[in-house]
Amino acid sequence: MRRVGLLLLLALAVPALADGPVSRVFTLRHRPAREAVAVVEPLLSPEGSVLVRPRDNSLTVVDDAATVARVAEAIARFDAVPASFKVRLRLIRGSSKPLLPGEVKVDMPGLPSGLLPYASYQEIGRFEALASEGGKVEASVGGAYSVSFVMAGVVGQPERVELSQFVLDRHQGPSGLSGVNSVRTLLRSNVSLLIGQTFVMVATPSEASGEALLLVVVAERAEAGS
């Protein structure tokens, strides 16, 4: 009787052992497959794997059936139509010197009084842009300056958006014998923003400098049809 019981237990264990890994190919329509890796990898078991194929924007996931099912749900949420955002940017010059007669003072929203060592602020220019994730924005601000960036979502953080490859340039007139306009890059960074919150960047030659350029940026989700 003991031998029969042992054989019965072994027979019941065979189907579980035979349930091997599952392989599934996911082809993304709206997002780059390489970005989906950050969504997939945390869901995998220690034996799981993911392989990206940029050529056809797909990835292959190998894992147990339950994990692959969870991965499928996560990819379906991730591979949604890119969201659109409205970005408002103001370029302001801060100075430790008081305003001259005729100059107009501007408010600095989002900054507590006295946080920055400047006595006056003047707006150089502003712009507003509507961009979808993955879209590039290029704009002139105040004539002498320009900004460019790529709109990007932050994986796993729907409350954030990123201005990737953000660049602030200053354009100067012809100089020297060449007579060619020169461009000076003042700021180059990736900027992560909380949606709806005012973000202020300060570009200054040094902490002791009496002047600085301040970029006031707000990103909001665009309403459908806007």
Protein Blocks (a to p, Z undefined) as FASTA:
>chain_A
ZZmmmmmmmmmmmmmmmmccdddddddfkbcfklmmmmmmmmpcfkbccdddfknopadd
dddfklmmmmmmmmmmmmpccdddddddddddddfbdcdehiacdddehiaehkaccfbd
cdfbdcdddddehiacdddeehlaccdddddddehiakbccdehiacddddddehjkopa
cdddfbdcdddddehiacdddddfbfkbcbdcddddddddddehZZ
